Amino acid sequence: MVTVKICCIASIAEAELAVRHGAAALGLVGRMPSGPGPIADERIAEIAAWAPPAVATFLLTCETEPDAIIHHVRRCGTSTVQLVDAVTSRAYEALRKAAPQVKIVQVIHVSGPESVDAARACAPHVDALLLDSGRPAATVKELGGTGRVHDWSVSRRIVDTVARPVFLAGGLNARNVAEAYRRVRPFGLDLCTGVRTDGRLDAARLAEFFGALSAGAPGP
């Protein structure tokens, strides 16, 4: 069964809506250089405290230095930290030592075959990978929430290569989710803009997405 993470959750009301439709994980976006969905750390902590035990809460952090990551994780109290930018192995080691109960998910922004090597290098240090379509090298970094689809053939190579669960993100919606799952076979699916209207989580679009997923892939 595929796990679905709904990202850019902005309130407890949105969290409730996502969980009611079948989300097994909630993405809570901290300060970012660009992109949708950032909320205050206090709001992230509030939503994380509300979440049912079976629902994972992901803190999306752009911090890359070990002490800054640890401080952000402790401030927000989520069950998982999603590192949206590249970090060193020293950061993984420090985080494991400081917060052993927190799962670590590393984002790989899929840009080409070199992304397979990047995924292979960091996989031993993390609990899961998340494949997205950002541009970390842009003048203003794009670290998620772009609504763009990347090359799913590269994503499939990563799924087949690493011995870790892999989430697929990047431009997913009701129209392409069945094909995305069929082509990549990820552990999980992650989406933000594909279930929103004017920036707000949309119940009709959620229902449409989960319906398309159930019709074309193992349900959440």
VEXDREN-2710 file (C-alpha; in Angstrom, 1 decimal):
% VEXDREN-2710
k/r/px/py/pz
1/MET/0.0/0.0/0.0
2/VAL/1.3/3.4/-0.9
3/THR/1.7/6.1/1.8
4/VAL/0.4/9.6/1.0
5/LYS/1.9/12.7/2.5
6/ILE/0.0/16.0/2.1
7/CYS/2.5/18.9/2.4
8/CYS/2.2/22.6/3.1
9/ILE/-0.3/22.0/5.9
10/ALA/-1.2/25.5/7.3
11/SER/-3.5/24.8/10.2
12/ILE/-5.1/22.1/12.3
13/ALA/-8.2/22.4/10.1
14/GLU/-6.2/21.5/7.0
15/ALA/-4.5/18.7/8.9
16/GLU/-7.9/17.3/9.9
17/LEU/-9.1/17.5/6.3
18/ALA/-6.0/15.8/4.9
19/VAL/-6.1/13.0/7.5
20/ARG/-9.9/12.5/6.9
21/HIS/-9.2/11.9/3.2
22/GLY/-6.5/9.4/3.8
23/ALA/-3.2/11.2/4.4
24/ALA/-0.7/9.1/6.5
25/ALA/1.7/12.0/6.8
26/LEU/1.6/15.8/7.1
27/GLY/4.2/18.1/5.7
28/LEU/4.8/21.3/7.8
29/VAL/7.0/23.9/6.0
30/GLY/9.4/26.0/8.0
31/ARG/11.2/29.1/6.7
32/MET/12.2/28.7/3.1
33/PRO/14.0/30.9/0.5
34/SER/11.1/30.5/-1.9
35/GLY/8.0/28.4/-2.5
36/PRO/4.5/27.9/-0.9
37/GLY/3.4/26.9/2.5
38/PRO/5.9/28.2/5.2
39/ILE/4.3/28.7/8.6
40/ALA/5.7/29.8/11.9
41/ASP/7.5/27.2/14.1
42/GLU/4.9/27.8/16.8
43/ARG/2.2/26.7/14.4
44/ILE/4.2/23.7/13.3
45/ALA/4.5/22.6/16.9
46/GLU/0.8/23.1/17.5
47/ILE/-0.1/20.9/14.5
48/ALA/2.5/18.3/15.4
49/ALA/1.1/18.1/18.9
50/TRP/-2.5/17.6/17.5
51/ALA/-1.6/14.9/15.1
52/PRO/-2.9/11.4/15.8
53/PRO/-0.2/8.9/16.8
54/ALA/-0.5/7.0/13.5
55/VAL/0.0/10.1/11.4
56/ALA/3.6/11.2/10.8
57/THR/4.5/14.8/11.0
58/PHE/7.3/16.1/8.7
59/LEU/9.2/19.3/9.5
60/LEU/10.6/20.7/6.3
61/THR/13.7/22.6/7.1
62/CYS/16.2/24.4/4.9
63/GLU/18.8/24.5/7.7
64/THR/22.0/22.7/6.8
65/GLU/24.3/23.2/9.8
66/PRO/24.0/20.5/12.5
67/ASP/23.2/22.8/15.4
68/ALA/20.6/24.7/13.4
69/ILE/18.9/21.6/12.3
70/ILE/18.8/20.2/15.8
71/HIS/17.5/23.4/17.2
72/HIS/14.7/23.6/14.6
73/VAL/13.7/20.0/15.2
74/ARG/13.5/20.5/19.0
75/ARG/11.5/23.7/18.6
76/CYS/8.9/22.1/16.4
77/GLY/8.5/18.6/17.9
78/THR/7.7/16.7/14.8
79/SER/8.2/12.9/14.4
80/THR/10.3/13.4/11.2
81/VAL/12.6/16.0/9.7
82/GLN/12.7/16.5/6.0
83/LEU/16.0/18.0/4.9
84/VAL/15.2/19.9/1.7
85/ASP/18.8/20.9/1.0
86/ALA/22.0/18.9/0.9
87/VAL/23.9/18.4/4.2
88/THR/27.1/16.6/5.2
89/SER/27.3/13.2/6.9
90/ARG/28.3/15.1/10.0
91/ALA/24.8/16.7/10.2
92/TYR/23.2/13.2/10.0
93/GLU/25.4/11.9/12.8
94/ALA/24.7/14.9/15.0
95/LEU/21.0/14.7/14.5
96/ARG/20.9/11.0/15.2
97/LYS/22.8/11.6/18.5
98/ALA/20.7/14.6/19.6
99/ALA/17.2/13.3/18.5
100/PRO/17.4/9.6/18.0
101/GLN/13.6/9.3/18.0
102/VAL/13.2/11.6/15.0
103/LYS/13.2/10.0/11.5
104/ILE/15.4/11.6/8.9
105/VAL/14.2/12.1/5.3
106/GLN/16.6/13.6/2.7
107/VAL/15.2/15.3/-0.3
108/ILE/17.0/14.7/-3.6
109/HIS/16.1/17.2/-6.3
110/VAL/16.1/15.1/-9.4
111/SER/17.9/16.9/-12.2
112/GLY/19.5/14.0/-14.2
113/PRO/21.4/10.7/-13.8
114/GLU/23.8/12.3/-11.3
115/SER/20.8/12.3/-8.9
116/VAL/21.1/8.5/-8.6
117/ASP/24.7/8.9/-7.3
118/ALA/23.5/11.6/-4.8
119/ALA/20.7/9.3/-3.6
120/ARG/23.0/6.3/-3.2
121/ALA/25.6/8.4/-1.2
122/CYS/23.1/9.7/1.4
123/ALA/20.8/6.6/1.7
124/PRO/22.8/4.8/4.4
125/HIS/22.5/7.9/6.7
126/VAL/18.7/8.4/6.5
127/ASP/15.4/6.6/7.0
128/ALA/13.9/7.6/3.7
129/LEU/14.5/9.7/0.6
130/LEU/12.1/12.1/-1.1
131/LEU/12.5/12.9/-4.8
132/ASP/11.4/16.4/-5.7
133/SER/11.8/18.9/-8.6
134/GLY/13.6/21.9/-6.9
135/ARG/16.6/23.8/-8.1
136/PRO/19.0/24.2/-5.2
137/ALA/21.6/25.9/-7.5
138/ALA/19.2/28.7/-8.6
139/THR/20.0/32.3/-7.6
140/VAL/17.0/32.1/-5.2
141/LYS/17.0/28.4/-4.2
142/GLU/13.9/26.4/-5.1
143/LEU/13.6/23.6/-2.5
144/GLY/10.1/22.3/-3.1
145/GLY/6.6/23.1/-3.9
146/THR/7.3/23.9/-7.5
147/GLY/4.5/21.9/-9.0
148/ARG/6.9/20.6/-11.7
149/VAL/7.2/17.0/-12.8
150/HIS/10.8/15.7/-13.1
151/ASP/12.2/12.7/-15.1
152/TRP/10.4/9.7/-13.6
153/SER/12.8/7.3/-15.2
154/VAL/15.6/8.7/-13.0
155/SER/13.3/8.4/-10.0
156/ARG/12.6/4.7/-10.8
157/ARG/16.4/4.1/-11.0
158/ILE/16.7/5.5/-7.5
159/VAL/13.9/3.4/-6.2
160/ASP/15.6/0.3/-7.7
161/THR/19.0/1.3/-6.4
162/VAL/18.6/2.4/-2.8
163/ALA/17.7/0.2/0.2
164/ARG/15.4/2.8/1.7
165/PRO/11.8/3.8/1.3
166/VAL/11.4/6.5/-1.4
167/PHE/8.7/9.2/-1.6
168/LEU/7.9/10.7/-5.0
169/ALA/7.0/14.4/-5.2
170/GLY/6.9/17.0/-7.9
171/GLY/3.8/18.0/-9.8
172/LEU/1.6/15.1/-8.7
173/ASN/-2.2/15.4/-9.1
174/ALA/-5.3/13.3/-9.8
175/ARG/-4.5/13.2/-13.6
176/ASN/-1.0/11.8/-13.3
177/VAL/-0.9/9.9/-10.0
178/ALA/-1.7/6.5/-11.4
179/GLU/0.9/6.8/-14.1
180/ALA/3.5/8.1/-11.7
181/TYR/3.0/5.2/-9.3
182/ARG/3.1/2.7/-12.2
183/ARG/6.3/4.1/-13.6
184/VAL/8.2/4.8/-10.4
185/ARG/6.8/2.3/-7.8
186/PRO/7.6/4.5/-4.8
187/PHE/6.9/3.7/-1.2
188/GLY/5.0/7.0/-0.8
189/LEU/3.6/10.0/-2.7
190/ASP/4.0/13.6/-1.6
191/LEU/2.0/16.6/-2.9
192/CYS/1.1/20.1/-2.1
193/THR/-0.1/22.3/-5.1
194/GLY/-2.0/19.4/-6.7
195/VAL/-4.7/19.4/-4.0
196/ARG/-4.9/23.1/-3.5
197/THR/-7.0/25.9/-4.9
198/ASP/-5.8/29.5/-4.5
199/GLY/-3.3/28.1/-1.9
200/ARG/-5.9/26.5/0.3
201/LEU/-6.3/22.7/0.7
202/ASP/-9.3/21.7/-1.4
203/ALA/-11.6/18.9/-0.2
204/ALA/-12.9/18.2/-3.7
205/ARG/-9.3/18.0/-5.1
206/LEU/-8.3/15.7/-2.3
207/ALA/-11.2/13.4/-3.0
208/GLU/-10.4/13.4/-6.7
209/PHE/-6.7/12.6/-6.0
210/PHE/-7.4/9.8/-3.6
211/GLY/-10.1/8.4/-5.9
212/ALA/-7.6/8.4/-8.8
213/LEU/-5.0/6.8/-6.6
214/SER/-7.4/4.0/-5.5
215/ALA/-8.3/3.3/-9.1
216/GLY/-4.8/3.1/-10.4
217/ALA/-2.5/2.1/-7.5
218/PRO/-2.7/0.4/-4.1
219/GLY/-4.7/2.6/-1.8
220/PRO/-3.3/4.6/1.2
END
